[in-house]
Amino acid sequence: MPIIVNLDVMMAKRKISLNELSDRVDITISNLSILKTGKAKAISFSTMEAICKALDCQPGDILEYSEEVH
């Protein structure tokens, strides 16, 4: 998939754990993990908004498009 999820990078920059982000965003750890590993097929705008608010970042800080195969 040409969409790369950099959620783990932003979490590391903000020094926030998966558990803490899960609590702040009110999303299960398992769903965040699926997103973090790039296995999610979709993400809602409300979820992206909540993550961006919790991490004080922009959607482009989390999602990246690349035609290269990773």
VMD Tcl script that builds the backbone (N, CA, C; Angstrom):
set m [mol new atoms 210]
animate dup $m
set s [atomselect $m all]
$s set {name element resname resid chain x y z} {
  {N N MET 1 A 0.837 -1.177 0.000}
  {CA C MET 1 A 0.000 0.000 0.000}
  {C C MET 1 A 0.882 1.241 0.000}
  {N N PRO 2 A 0.566 2.216 -0.832}
  {CA C PRO 2 A 1.421 3.403 -0.910}
  {C C PRO 2 A 1.219 4.412 0.222}
  {N N ILE 3 A 0.308 4.144 1.146}
  {CA C ILE 3 A 0.130 5.028 2.302}
  {C C ILE 3 A 0.958 4.484 3.460}
  {N N ILE 4 A 1.841 5.314 3.963}
  {CA C ILE 4 A 2.716 4.936 5.077}
  {C C ILE 4 A 2.205 5.623 6.333}
  {N N VAL 5 A 2.059 4.852 7.400}
  {CA C VAL 5 A 1.574 5.389 8.670}
  {C C VAL 5 A 2.774 5.618 9.587}
  {N N ASN 6 A 2.963 6.871 9.976}
  {CA C ASN 6 A 4.082 7.241 10.842}
  {C C ASN 6 A 3.623 7.530 12.272}
  {N N LEU 7 A 2.589 6.828 12.706}
  {CA C LEU 7 A 2.053 7.053 14.045}
  {C C LEU 7 A 3.100 6.759 15.112}
  {N N ASP 8 A 3.858 5.701 14.933}
  {CA C ASP 8 A 4.886 5.351 15.920}
  {C C ASP 8 A 5.951 6.436 16.033}
  {N N VAL 9 A 6.267 7.094 14.914}
  {CA C VAL 9 A 7.257 8.183 14.919}
  {C C VAL 9 A 6.731 9.359 15.742}
  {N N MET 10 A 5.472 9.743 15.505}
  {CA C MET 10 A 4.888 10.863 16.246}
  {C C MET 10 A 4.739 10.520 17.725}
  {N N MET 11 A 4.387 9.284 18.021}
  {CA C MET 11 A 4.268 8.876 19.420}
  {C C MET 11 A 5.629 8.968 20.115}
  {N N ALA 12 A 6.672 8.570 19.427}
  {CA C ALA 12 A 8.019 8.641 20.005}
  {C C ALA 12 A 8.436 10.103 20.214}
  {N N LYS 13 A 8.142 10.952 19.229}
  {CA C LYS 13 A 8.485 12.378 19.357}
  {C C LYS 13 A 7.765 13.018 20.530}
  {N N ARG 14 A 6.530 12.590 20.778}
  {CA C ARG 14 A 5.727 13.169 21.860}
  {C C ARG 14 A 5.888 12.390 23.171}
  {N N LYS 15 A 6.680 11.323 23.111}
  {CA C LYS 15 A 6.941 10.483 24.291}
  {C C LYS 15 A 5.635 10.016 24.931}
  {N N ILE 16 A 4.786 9.417 24.099}
  {CA C ILE 16 A 3.498 8.924 24.558}
  {C C ILE 16 A 3.384 7.439 24.213}
  {N N SER 17 A 2.889 6.670 25.137}
  {CA C SER 17 A 2.748 5.226 24.932}
  {C C SER 17 A 1.437 4.921 24.219}
  {N N LEU 18 A 1.349 3.702 23.714}
  {CA C LEU 18 A 0.131 3.238 23.062}
  {C C LEU 18 A -1.032 3.265 24.053}
  {N N ASN 19 A -0.771 2.863 25.293}
  {CA C ASN 19 A -1.817 2.870 26.324}
  {C C ASN 19 A -2.325 4.278 26.594}
  {N N GLU 20 A -1.400 5.224 26.707}
  {CA C GLU 20 A -1.786 6.607 26.992}
  {C C GLU 20 A -2.562 7.206 25.819}
  {N N LEU 21 A -2.103 6.961 24.601}
  {CA C LEU 21 A -2.804 7.474 23.426}
  {C C LEU 21 A -4.196 6.855 23.336}
  {N N SER 22 A -4.287 5.587 23.616}
  {CA C SER 22 A -5.573 4.901 23.609}
  {C C SER 22 A -6.548 5.563 24.588}
  {N N ASP 23 A -6.075 5.898 25.772}
  {CA C ASP 23 A -6.910 6.565 26.766}
  {C C ASP 23 A -7.334 7.954 26.302}
  {N N ARG 24 A -6.396 8.712 25.750}
  {CA C ARG 24 A -6.678 10.084 25.321}
  {C C ARG 24 A -7.647 10.138 24.146}
  {N N VAL 25 A -7.519 9.173 23.235}
  {CA C VAL 25 A -8.295 9.195 22.000}
  {C C VAL 25 A -9.567 8.356 22.117}
  {N N ASP 26 A -9.645 7.539 23.157}
  {CA C ASP 26 A -10.778 6.643 23.375}
  {C C ASP 26 A -10.939 5.648 22.224}
  {N N ILE 27 A -9.815 5.030 21.866}
  {CA C ILE 27 A -9.770 3.977 20.852}
  {C C ILE 27 A -9.058 2.789 21.506}
  {N N THR 28 A -9.491 1.594 21.176}
  {CA C THR 28 A -8.861 0.428 21.787}
  {C C THR 28 A -7.391 0.334 21.384}
  {N N ILE 29 A -6.619 -0.255 22.255}
  {CA C ILE 29 A -5.194 -0.463 21.975}
  {C C ILE 29 A -5.040 -1.308 20.725}
  {N N SER 30 A -5.901 -2.295 20.575}
  {CA C SER 30 A -5.785 -3.170 19.414}
  {C C SER 30 A -6.051 -2.414 18.113}
  {N N ASN 31 A -7.029 -1.498 18.090}
  {CA C ASN 31 A -7.277 -0.705 16.884}
  {C C ASN 31 A -6.142 0.274 16.603}
  {N N LEU 32 A -5.588 0.868 17.646}
  {CA C LEU 32 A -4.434 1.748 17.451}
  {C C LEU 32 A -3.236 0.964 16.930}
  {N N SER 33 A -3.061 -0.230 17.435}
  {CA C SER 33 A -1.960 -1.083 16.991}
  {C C SER 33 A -2.104 -1.437 15.508}
  {N N ILE 34 A -3.326 -1.747 15.087}
  {CA C ILE 34 A -3.583 -2.038 13.668}
  {C C ILE 34 A -3.238 -0.826 12.815}
  {N N LEU 35 A -3.616 0.350 13.285}
  {CA C LEU 35 A -3.295 1.584 12.553}
  {C C LEU 35 A -1.788 1.815 12.543}
  {N N LYS 36 A -1.163 1.665 13.692}
  {CA C LYS 36 A 0.276 1.921 13.835}
  {C C LYS 36 A 1.119 1.019 12.936}
  {N N THR 37 A 0.690 -0.211 12.760}
  {CA C THR 37 A 1.458 -1.152 11.943}
  {C C THR 37 A 1.129 -1.062 10.455}
  {N N GLY 38 A 0.217 -0.144 10.105}
  {CA C GLY 38 A -0.120 0.048 8.704}
  {C C GLY 38 A -1.069 -1.000 8.155}
  {N N LYS 39 A -1.724 -1.758 9.017}
  {CA C LYS 39 A -2.628 -2.820 8.572}
  {C C LYS 39 A -4.073 -2.352 8.442}
  {N N ALA 40 A -4.358 -1.117 8.862}
  {CA C ALA 40 A -5.722 -0.587 8.768}
  {C C ALA 40 A -6.056 -0.296 7.310}
  {N N LYS 41 A -7.290 -0.543 6.951}
  {CA C LYS 41 A -7.760 -0.281 5.588}
  {C C LYS 41 A -8.313 1.129 5.452}
  {N N ALA 42 A -8.715 1.730 6.575}
  {CA C ALA 42 A -9.308 3.065 6.552}
  {C C ALA 42 A -9.190 3.693 7.935}
  {N N ILE 43 A -9.361 5.010 7.979}
  {CA C ILE 43 A -9.408 5.740 9.244}
  {C C ILE 43 A -10.439 6.853 9.080}
  {N N SER 44 A -11.273 7.032 10.076}
  {CA C SER 44 A -12.292 8.075 9.988}
  {C C SER 44 A -11.661 9.434 10.300}
  {N N PHE 45 A -12.302 10.481 9.801}
  {CA C PHE 45 A -11.822 11.832 10.086}
  {C C PHE 45 A -11.888 12.120 11.582}
  {N N SER 46 A -12.904 11.613 12.251}
  {CA C SER 46 A -13.012 11.870 13.692}
  {C C SER 46 A -11.873 11.211 14.464}
  {N N THR 47 A -11.477 10.017 14.039}
  {CA C THR 47 A -10.341 9.340 14.677}
  {C C THR 47 A -9.047 10.099 14.390}
  {N N MET 48 A -8.857 10.512 13.138}
  {CA C MET 48 A -7.653 11.266 12.784}
  {C C MET 48 A -7.600 12.580 13.561}
  {N N GLU 49 A -8.755 13.243 13.684}
  {CA C GLU 49 A -8.811 14.493 14.440}
  {C C GLU 49 A -8.417 14.264 15.895}
  {N N ALA 50 A -8.942 13.211 16.508}
  {CA C ALA 50 A -8.638 12.908 17.910}
  {C C ALA 50 A -7.157 12.592 18.101}
  {N N ILE 51 A -6.579 11.836 17.177}
  {CA C ILE 51 A -5.150 11.501 17.265}
  {C C ILE 51 A -4.303 12.761 17.102}
  {N N CYS 52 A -4.646 13.583 16.123}
  {CA C CYS 52 A -3.889 14.823 15.897}
  {C C CYS 52 A -3.984 15.754 17.101}
  {N N LYS 53 A -5.154 15.825 17.708}
  {CA C LYS 53 A -5.325 16.658 18.902}
  {C C LYS 53 A -4.477 16.124 20.049}
  {N N ALA 54 A -4.510 14.808 20.252}
  {CA C ALA 54 A -3.755 14.193 21.353}
  {C C ALA 54 A -2.245 14.331 21.160}
  {N N LEU 55 A -1.797 14.279 19.902}
  {CA C LEU 55 A -0.359 14.343 19.625}
  {C C LEU 55 A 0.101 15.735 19.206}
  {N N ASP 56 A -0.842 16.692 19.140}
  {CA C ASP 56 A -0.533 18.061 18.725}
  {C C ASP 56 A 0.243 18.059 17.405}
  {N N CYS 57 A -0.389 17.470 16.378}
  {CA C CYS 57 A 0.263 17.364 15.076}
  {C C CYS 57 A -0.759 17.513 13.951}
  {N N GLN 58 A -0.308 17.460 12.735}
  {CA C GLN 58 A -1.143 17.540 11.551}
  {C C GLN 58 A -1.309 16.136 10.965}
  {N N PRO 59 A -2.392 15.898 10.194}
  {CA C PRO 59 A -2.566 14.584 9.571}
  {C C PRO 59 A -1.358 14.163 8.724}
  {N N GLY 60 A -0.725 15.113 8.070}
  {CA C GLY 60 A 0.459 14.815 7.253}
  {C C GLY 60 A 1.662 14.361 8.063}
  {N N ASP 61 A 1.639 14.622 9.370}
  {CA C ASP 61 A 2.712 14.125 10.238}
  {C C ASP 61 A 2.550 12.629 10.486}
  {N N ILE 62 A 1.317 12.135 10.306}
  {CA C ILE 62 A 1.017 10.736 10.594}
  {C C ILE 62 A 0.922 9.897 9.326}
  {N N LEU 63 A 0.335 10.472 8.279}
  {CA C LEU 63 A 0.145 9.736 7.025}
  {C C LEU 63 A 1.027 10.309 5.928}
  {N N GLU 64 A 1.587 9.422 5.122}
  {CA C GLU 64 A 2.492 9.815 4.046}
  {C C GLU 64 A 2.186 8.952 2.827}
  {N N TYR 65 A 2.267 9.552 1.658}
  {CA C TYR 65 A 2.059 8.817 0.419}
  {C C TYR 65 A 3.406 8.582 -0.256}
  {N N SER 66 A 3.630 7.346 -0.693}
  {CA C SER 66 A 4.857 7.012 -1.416}
  {C C SER 66 A 4.556 5.939 -2.438}
  {N N GLU 67 A 5.005 6.149 -3.665}
  {CA C GLU 67 A 4.790 5.138 -4.709}
  {C C GLU 67 A 5.780 3.992 -4.581}
  {N N GLU 68 A 6.827 4.195 -3.799}
  {CA C GLU 68 A 7.827 3.140 -3.594}
  {C C GLU 68 A 7.221 2.010 -2.766}
  {N N VAL 69 A 7.631 0.800 -3.043}
  {CA C VAL 69 A 7.182 -0.355 -2.276}
  {C C VAL 69 A 8.030 -0.445 -1.017}
  {N N HIS 70 A 7.369 -0.589 0.131}
  {CA C HIS 70 A 8.093 -0.688 1.420}
  {C C HIS 70 A 8.020 -2.064 1.966}
}
mol reanalyze $m
mol bondsrecalc $m
mol representation Tube
mol addrep $m
